Amino acid sequence: MKYLLYFPLFAIMLVAYNLVAFTSDALVTNPEVIKIPLMANDEAMYLRVSDIFVMIGVILLYFEILKATRTSRGAIIDHALSMGVFVIFLIEFIVVARAGTATFMTLTLMSLLDVVAGFTITISTARRDIGFGGVE
């Protein structure tokens, strides 16, 4: 169970996006999935498939940044796996036609932010714990 903490959550998003992209045309047609009624002028807000992917990506990014605050040997494994997931996102964005969407690009940028924030948070936390850099 402890090893699940090192699993990059954006790998789940990558697999989910690929499942939807290659098994249906939901990301091409981008249908309205959820209708949320608004009080103003009896109008409604519609959430599309791509909107849901981005919202889930933001939530996963929060948990990934929260995981980055850990300072352990496993954190290095987590960062390396997150870097691997980002590389897969990037290669797929460049090479695969169905991944050439604004939604996938946004998820790729979130994955990059996960990698950069993870390394930054871990380095600054380790520096504070060890006491490098002299008096500040």
DADACOR-V8607 format. One line per field, one symbol per residue. ss: DSSP state (@ for helix, = for strand, . for the rest). psi: psi as a letter, one per 40 degrees, with the letter a starting at -180 (. if undefined). burial: + if it has 16 or more other C-alpha atoms within 10 Angstrom, else -. A space follows every 10 residues. Layout:
BEGIN
ss=???
psi=???
burial=???
END
This chain:
BEGIN
ss=.@@@@@..@@ @@@@@@@@@@ @@@..@@@@. .======..@ @@.=====@@ @@@@@@@@@@ @@@@@@@... ..@@@@@@@@ @@@@@@@@@@ @@@@@.@@@. .@@@@@@@@@ @@@@@@@@@@ @@@@@@@@@@ ......
psi=ddeddehhde dddddddddd deeifddddg ihdhhhiidh ffiihhhidd dddddddddd dddddddeei gidddddddd dddddddddd dddddhdeef iddddddddd dddddddddd dddddddddd fieah.
burial=-----+++++ +-++--++-- -----++--- ---------- -------+++ --++--+--+ +--++-++++ ----++-+++ ++++++--++ -++----++- --+++-++-+ +++++++++- ++--++---- ------
END
